[in-house]
Amino acid sequence: MKPDPVLTAAQMRAAEAALIAGGTSVDELMQRAGHGAAEWVWRMSGGRAVTVLCGPGNNGGDGWVIAEAIRARGGEVAVVMAAEPATDAAKNARALYRGQALLADASPRGEVLVDCLFGTGLTRPLSAAYLTLLQRLAVRHDKLVAIDLPSGIEADLGQPLNKDLPANDLTIALGAWKFAHFLMPAAAGMGTQKLVEIGIAEVPEAALAIARPQFAAPGVEAHKYTRGLLGVVVGAMPGAALLAAQAAQRAGAGYVRLHADAPLAASSELVVSTQPLAEALNDKRIAALLVGPGLGRDGAAREKLARALAEQVPMVLDADALVLLAPRLLSQHTAPLIATPHEGELRALEQAFELPGSGSKVQRAVALAQASGMVVVAKGADSVVAAPDGRLALAHRASTWLSTAGTGDVLAGTIASRLANGADRFSAACEGLWLHGEAARLCEPPFTAGQLAAKVGSAYANCL
């Protein structure tokens, strides 16, 4: 699937301006957005009563279009006017509405409340009157739908501008995804997310929403080495490396080998090398290495990390390797590197590279990627992939059941497998994140990291 763009508020305004300059009127864009959103509202309401809360701007204009589209289909709908329309397009949409319009002091009840107070571009908190109105109507309806963005959310940083904003059951993005659709804490209150296309053209240098990759079955002449030999370095806690290896086996690599100092009890499907790491790494067939899961943080772990980085092979660094990593260790390594830090490891890397560690998660990931030369997968409830050349991708929210020990090892193994299989490092990171999220979706909750690793193969099959 072709990934969708993720736009800043400024990029969205520029994209809409380009459409208008090309001959599409603001009114036409509003009709496209409103009718597209109305389809999702109609599905959620099931023909039951809908209330649309309209603000004064073009987000409110979208609301008037939504209300008229539902009325024309025979639905029960009423509009609550938080304020009179203030833009020409919103006024025109209001004039086309043939249904019931109520003042802000009304208190209708219904199945679905549609929030069209304010959308992308809001930079200041909702007034007390607007916030109270939204809260009052939200408790009188069973479901809450936000159009474009929930009112009171800053689009670029994903931060709430007000306290006590109601949680949404559905958020319908208009034209393109915005950063707030992906970033915490805003994304946590958006419920299910849908995108309505309005004809936005491709935006150069836009961030991307990670989409399902497309893989091909091995060719008739393929063998384990053409599909990629991945070496997984085993450290003080071998269980983490085993989890990573089990996931890697199912994510495309043809050969996954554990590099351990001593005999290791492992699945018969895994090959365990017990020769010294320096000797094991002499195998020039190694396509990629994974270092970090369960590595430890003692002198032996430092030595393993340094030895691995001395090899000019693509590599994924995770967990303990990120805590031990120092800029001098990267000075001689020229092969592609991917780092997969969680929040604590991200802070450790920022200290190591003398970065301020301030700003949004996106800004921090970009800064680390540029300072280190690594592709950075800043993982968590909102996962971001940043490349040193400025490319940026964001992952849709995955299952909250991933909040269990070992799932990060599974992610590292999945990404490393894609790297060994031949994907470039940015693509490997994005593909691995998608497979990880899809594997979680396929698991029956609650699940363990081992069960998650086993489902990576099913996720991979969904990409063939």
N, C-alpha and C positions, 0 to 999 in steps of 0.2 A: 504494500500500500504506500502511496505517496504521502509523506508526512505533511500535516497542516502547519501553516506558519503560526507563530505566537508573536503578537505585536504589542509594542508599547502604545500608550495612549497617543503619543505624537505620531507614531507610524500609522496608527489607525486613522487619525485625522487626515494625514497625507494621502493614504490610500483612498479614502472617501473623496477627497478633493480631486484626485486624479480621475475617479469615475465621473464626477460632476463635470470636470473639464472636458471629458470625452463625450459629453452629451447626455448623461443620465441625470435626471433631476433629483433633488433632495426628496421630493414627494415620491418618486418612483422607488428610491432606495428604502424609504420608510414603508411603502407598501410591501416590498419584498421581505423586509425584516419582520414586519408585523404579521403577514400571512404565514410565513415560515414558523414563527413562534406560536401562532394560534393553533397550528396543527398539533404541536406537542401539548399545549394547554388543553385542547379538546380531548386528546387521548387520556390525559390524566383525569379530567373531570368526568368523563363517561356520560356527558350530557347533563350532569348536575350543575347546580348554581355556581357561577363564576363572578367574582368581584375583581375589577381591575382598578388599581390605585395609580392615578396619573399625576405626575409632576408637571412643572411648567415648561420643560425643555423638550428636546427631540426624543428622549427616552419616554416621556409622557405621551408624545405623538405616536410612538410605537404602540403604546397601550391603547390609544383610541382605535388604531387599526386592528389590533387584536380583538378588542371588544366588538367591533362591527363585523369582523369575520366570524366570530362565534355566534353573534345574533343572526347573521345571514344563514347560518347552518341550522337554525332552530334552537340554539342553546339559550339557556336562561342566564343573562348577563347584566351587570350594572357597573357603571363607572363611578368611582369616588374621586372627585376633583380636589387634589391637595391644593391646587392653584389653577387659575385660568391659563390656557396655553399662551406662551410668550414668544414662540418662534413662528414664522410664517408656515412652515411645514406642519407643525403641531396644530396650528389654527385650522389649516386645511383638513387635516385628519379629523379634528373635532367636528367640522362642518359636515363631514361624510357619515358621521355616526348617527344611527337612527334609534338607538336604544335609550335606556334609562340612565340619567346622569344625576348624581347625588352630591351634595356639598360635603365639606370635610367633617362636619359634625355628625354625619350619618353613621349608623352602626349596623350595616347589613351583616347577615350570616350567610355562609355558603360552604361549598365543598372546597373551592380553590380560590386563594387570593393571589393575584398577579401583581408583583411589585414593579411598577414602572415609575418610581419616584425619580431616581437618578441612576445613570449608568457610568460608562467609561468617561473619565475626565474629572470626576469629583476629587477635589483636593482638600476640602475642609469638612469638618464634621457636619452631620445633619443638625438642623436647628432642633431645639427642644420640642417645638410643635410638630415638626415632621417626624421625629423619632417616636414621640408619643402616639401619633396617628398610626404609624406603621405597626407599632407594638400592639395597639388596641385592636386593629383589624386582624392581625395575625392570630390572636387568641380566639377570634370568632370564626375562624375557618380551619378546616381539617388539614389542608395542604397549603404550602407556600411556594410560589414559583417566582424566581428572580429573572428579569429580562436583562440580558447582557451581563450585568454584575449585580449582586445584592446592593441595595442602597446603603451607603455608609462604608464602602470598601474602596481603598486606594488601588487603582488598576495595576500599577507597575511593581509595587512592593508587596502586595498581598497582605496589607495591614488594615485592620479595622480602624476607622476614624472615630467611631463611637463605641461605647460600652453597651453591652446588653442588646446587641442586634439579634433579631430572631433567626433561628436556623431554617434553612430552605430545604425543601424536598427535591427541587429541580432547579437548575440554573441553565438558561438558554443563552449561549453566547451568540452574538450577532456579527456576522461578517468574518470574524477571525477570533481565535483564542487570544486571551490576554494573560499576562503573567500571573495575575491574581487567581486565575482558574487552576493554577498548579501549586502555588506557593502557600505554605502555612504562615499564619494561622487561618487566613481567609478561606482557603480551599476546604477546610474541615466543615465549614458551615454551608456548603453549596449543594449538598446532596448529589443526585445524579446530574451529569452534565451532558448537554447536547449542543451541537453547532448548527446554525442556520447560515447557509451561504447567501451572499447578496451580490456576488460578482467581483469581489476584490481580486485584483491582479497580483501576480507574484511580486513580493517585496524583497529587493536585494538585501542581503545580510540579516534577514529576519531569523530569529530563533525558530526552532522546530519542535513540534509535539511528536514525541517518539511514537512511531506507528508499527504495526505488525510487519516484520521483515518478510522477504520472499526468498526461500532457499530452493535449491535444486537437489534432486537425488544424485548420489555419486554416479559418475560415468562408468562405462563398462570396463575401462582400464584403471579405475581407481584402486588404490590399496592404502594400507594404514598410514604410510608415510606421506603419500600425496594429500591425504586428508588432514595431516598435521600431527606431529608428536608433541604432546604437552608434558613438560616435567613439572611436578608439584613437589616442592621442597618440604620435607617433614621436619618439625621441630620438637619442642618439649611436650606439646599436647597433640599427639598424632590424630586424635579424633577429628579435629578441625580440618586437617589436610585430607583425611578420608572423605569427609562430607563434600569438600570442594572437588575432589577427584570423581566422586560418584556423579555429581552434577555435570562435570565436564564430559564424562563419557556419553552423556545424553544430549549434549549441545553441539555436536558436529565434529569434534576432533576424532581422528582415526585411531589414536594411540595415546593413552594417558598412563604415565609412569610416575610412581612415587619414589622420591629420592630420600631414603632413610639411613640413619647411621647404624641401625641394628635391625635384626629381623622384626617384622611387623605383622600382626594378625590383620589381614585384610581380605576383602572379597576375592574369590578365585578369578574374578573378571579383571582384577587390577594387577598390573605388573609392579613388583616392588624391587627396586635396586638398592642393595645394601653396601655398595662400594662407596668409598669416600666421595664427598660431593664434587671435589675437584676432578676426580676421574670420571664420575658420571656425566659431568658437564662437557667432557671432551667429545661427547657424541655430537657430531656436527649435524645430525639429522634433526636435532631438537628445533622445533619451529617456534616455541614460546615457553616461558617459565612462569610459574605462579609462586610467589614468595610471600609469606606472612601469616596465613591461618595457622594458629597454634605454634608459631615460631619460637616464642619466648623472648625475653628481653635481657638475657645475660650475655656474657662474652662469647659463648658459642653461637648464639643467635646473631650477634653482630658480625661474627666472622662469616657465617653462612650468607648473610645479606651482602656483605662486601664481595664475597667470592662470586655470587650470582651476578652482581652488577658489573663485575669484571668481564662477563661474557657479553658479546655484542649480539644478543638475541632479544626479540620483543618480549616484554615482561609485564605482568600485573603485580603490583605491590598492594598488599592488604594488611589490615590488622596490625600485629606487632611490628611488621616491617616499616609501617608508616611512622610509628613512634620512634623507631631507631634511625630513621632516615635523616641524613645530614646532606646539605648541598654539595659538600666535597665528594660524597660518594657518587654523585651524578655527573661529576665533571668529565669522567672518561667514558661514560656510557652514551653511545650515539644511537642505539636502536630504539624503537618506539617503546614508550612507557605509559602505563595506565595506573593511576592511583585511585583507590576506592575507599575514601575515609568516611566514617560516620562523624557526628558532631565533635566528639572528644578528640578523635584523630585529626580532624580538620584544624582544630585549635592548636594541636601539637605541631602540625606542619606549618601553620602560620607563624608560630614562634620560631621554628627552625629556619624559615626563609625570611624572618624579620618583616612580616606583613602586619598591618594594623588589626586585622580580624574584625573590621567594622563593615557596616552596610548590610544589604540583603544577602541571602544565601547565594543568589546568582552572582552578585558582585564579588563575593568572597571566593567563589569557585573560579571565576574568570581571573581574578588577581593571582591566585595560586597557580593556575595553569600557565599564565604568562611568566611568572617568576621562576617556575620550576622546569618548564618545557614539557611537562607531562599532561596527558589528558586526565582530567579530574572528574571522577564520579562522586559528587557529594551526595551520599545516599541518606535515606531516612523517609519520613512520611511524605516529604516532597524531595524527589531526587532530581539532581541537575547534572548534566554532562557539559563540561567546558573544555575546549581545545585551546592550545596556545595561539592558534591563528585567528581566534575570535569566534569560531563556530560554537553554537550553543544549542542544547536540546533539553527538553523538560519531559519528565515522565508523568503520565496520568496517575492519580492516586491508586495504590494497590491495596490488597487486603490488609486490614488491621491485624489479622492473625499472623502476619509476618513478624510481629513483635515477640519473637521467641528465640532462644539461643541457637546459633548455628546457621540461621538463614542468611547472614552476611557471608559466611563461608561458601554457601551455595551460590550466591551471587558472584563471588570472586571466581569460582570455578567455571561458572557459565560464561562470564566475560572472557576468561583466559582461553576457554575452548574455542570461542569465536575467533580470537586472535590467532591461535594455532592453526585454525582452519583456513586462514588467509585473509580475513577481513582487516581493513585498515583500523587503526586503534580507535578512532572516533566511532566508526561503524560498529566495531566489536563491542564497545561500551554500550551503545544504544541497543544493539541486538540482544546483548546479555540482559540488560534491564527489562526489555520487553518479555523475553522468555521467562525471567524470574517472576514478573508480575502475572503472566499468564499461567505459569505453573501453580502459583498461589490460588488463582481463581479456580483452577481445576481440582484443587485439594478440598476434601471435606473437613470443615473446621470442627474442633481445633486440630491442627496438624503439627507434626514435628519437622525438624529440618531434614531428617532422613526421608520422610514422606514427600516433602517439597522437592528434594533432589530427584526422587523417583518420577515425579510428574514433569520434570523438565523435558523428557523425551516426548511426552504427549503434547506439550507446548510446541516443541520443535516440529512435530508432525502437522500441527495446524498451520505451519508456514510453507508446506510443500505444495 
